[in-house]
């Protein structure tokens, strides 16, 4: 597909008479603003990524860590926590690195309204508000008897073997589905040596109607199984096939810990935000796609705040 | 006994919508005896029918116009009558006769202006204030041919873009945007057949060869009921029918293309044929240089061509049959061979698109007041892009020849077949009734990818994409252009249509109304209201200006588009020191529902989802005003057009549901067009155009976002979509024409400059890797020269 695109671009550019010049364009001056990205999960500690915007023509190097920002968590309009800067700059070039992480000590609760406010002397105060829902879906009857331990020769060292778990994990989901929420399932080892089991990457299975959920089907999801809901009751058994063709990264050292299933309940707004980010990533650099605008619910700044709930269950 | 009509208008409410219903009651009354004069009006030298010519009684000023096929019918009181036949660019004729029975007289007008006092006195019906139709412009073909144009290629669409209310797309683009509508909202008809793609060379030229054209009419609002299927405009183009008197040829040799038109009688005054062709030849001329300059002996093909053909047969005084064809194609591609070691590779890639239309038409004069036109129409458009690579090598020591081949191809298109019947009924001089109907089968190929791999590991031959979709569109209509009083004239009508597709049926009732009220001193107030519906959509990528147009049908998920438009205007013919002008000022407001746009992030070439999943339906709103001052006669002629307009869109999931400016929202659009006849053989022409910068989305700021996979990305954003305006566009084109009569015919040299003061107008802008804004312009000053001949 890329080949085709470049053929077309070459053809057009090759046959056009073109003149190019730098122009003084009246792009408006940009007043930098605070950016906040935060997904509060009830029952867990709050964590926010705080940074600032820069002009579109500036270099990425102009992003600065706002380690001296004051990040305050309000619950029902009462300040309950001040998130502290978490210095992870030594991991800057690691996968999953996030600039400007702030972590708190207060456990977020469901059905409460939260506000995350960031103050900094160089920027206008920015804040975002959200509510954490209650999770009504139960995970039960986790069956890991279908798992076995397999091995494969290390890519790095001949004669050395890495071990991994593979096989089927079955579990049951029951409970009322709430209209407007989205359910994310992830599966990992309890010790979190791997963030999620590396599965064969397939299109995620999207179930758009609670009545259409297939029962007892074998599915090959990506590392997040996503269920979109309409009103109804969920009562289904799902089977996830872990590492069906061998793990190819992130091997566990401890293969005796349990399997943790994590079900997140997220809002429609969060779902739309994540979708837009994915669309942006997929479309970047492609001249045949439409520009993607991300949702922004931060007052006085940019970014996104949302609230979710989680239910975790361990197989042990 | 004569018959009169009583017009009743009812306003009824159904399903939260209001409908205007028109009833015509026939009432009997006794008046003086009337008879009808009817016939055809043609060009004396060629036999071509004259469309929209004026015929009127010089004493009573009751009049009519020739219809789209040159037929007229005028009912007058019995007795002595003096009838004037008049058409722009021709000498008028006056026929004095005694009308004591229905008569059929065919009139042939001679080209050339007859300027004298008599003409001025007897030309009231040609005035702009007379017609009830507003928002309509007829563009004489000779005006198109005299326009200075890019690379010397006269172009119909480029000329239309100089009119108020009509905007061009990007620099050089042949697309047009009428009153804030999209490029798909224009119904383009060539001899009645819809043309789905009107551009060559990535939009720089249109598919219309002016040598083959007879009449061009653009309707921007106040749509008569006979038109339907698009929201924003109707461009009705009719081809020449072929000289019935004698054979002649004309053509031209230009910088990038040449053209030739041959026409003449197969049977004099009975059957004629016209053949017209145009082709670019830059690739032919450049081929040897490209082959020698490239190490792989590359051969490139980049050309376009147009072929028009029409056969005209006059079976009898009442019956005529026409067959017309159009075929146009663009092709861009290259191929080359290479070899290394003992491996030979062949690579080729190309992109192409084209139209093929054909029309079989039968005209019949049923009686002196009733004219019938029956058509069978076929129209195809296809777009294709593909590439292939083949490797072959000889194995050693076996000597076996091995081959591997990879091929990818994408194609889309639309295929129409249908028919229609139209009646023109002129019962009285103050009524011109049109009614009829039609049905079309549309077959849509909404994008099919085919892959072929044949190598030592696998053989794949597969196609991905939606199956072709068939739909049936049908319509009926009725309209009456009625002069109620001396001052008040109305065009009332209704267009009823429906689309059946994939077990869904979408009906539509569309009332139409235009009105003209005469004030003192030839001032006229005009107003119009029209509802339109469009059953097909065009997916066009706003970012990449490529002919990747995809025509798709309305479906249950992506419903038909609707619009309603009101317009109000004044018109007046004006005379200043023997110079005649026509002035019109119009204001309009239009709303459109279910307009579509690609979703944010949607990839035109994406194969993981159907087209329905890639688009959103939304709402559009446009409003503005247009000023048009035109001088048609005299040594100096031309026009001034100015448009002040706004055009916005709103989609639930684009720009976060907020209203945003349409890409082609141009606040100011102005054009000055002048032609000056220095002498009979020398003329000078110039156009100056100005347009406010186009809207586009440029990132204004950037910030870091964490994705769900844990990675951090930098996103460039703007406060809202299309918040940035490119620099203004303005350009001057000028040209001179030197004509000379020769023994063998006539030759004309055209010299011109496109973009005479070398303004680098923006084609697109982007932010480069240094963070600077770069503007890409297409055309600097471009001189042109062409040689034209006629014999």
Interface residues (C-beta under 8 A of the other chain):
Chain A: X1 X3 X4 X5 X7 X8 X11 X12 X15 X16 X17 X18 X19 X20 X21 X22 X23 X24 X25 X27 X28 X30 X32 X35 X37 X49 X51 X52 X53 X54 X55 X56 X57 X58 X59 X60 X63 X95 X96 X97 X98 X99 X100 X195 X203 X224 X274 X276 X277 X278 X279 X280 X281 X282 X283 X284 X286 X287 X288 X289 X290 X291 X292 X293 X294 X295 X296 X302 X303
Chain B: X201 X202 X302 X332 X333 X349 X351 X385 X387 X408 X410 X541 X542 X543 X544 X546 X548 X597 X598 X599 X600 X601 X602 X603 X604 X605 X607 X608 X654 X655 X656 X697 X698 X699 X700 X701 X702 X703 X704 X705 X706 X707 X708 X710 X711 X712 X713 X714 X715 X716 X717 X718 X720 X721 X724 X727 X760 X763 X765 X767 X768 X771 X772 X773 X774 X775 X776 X777 X778 X779 X780
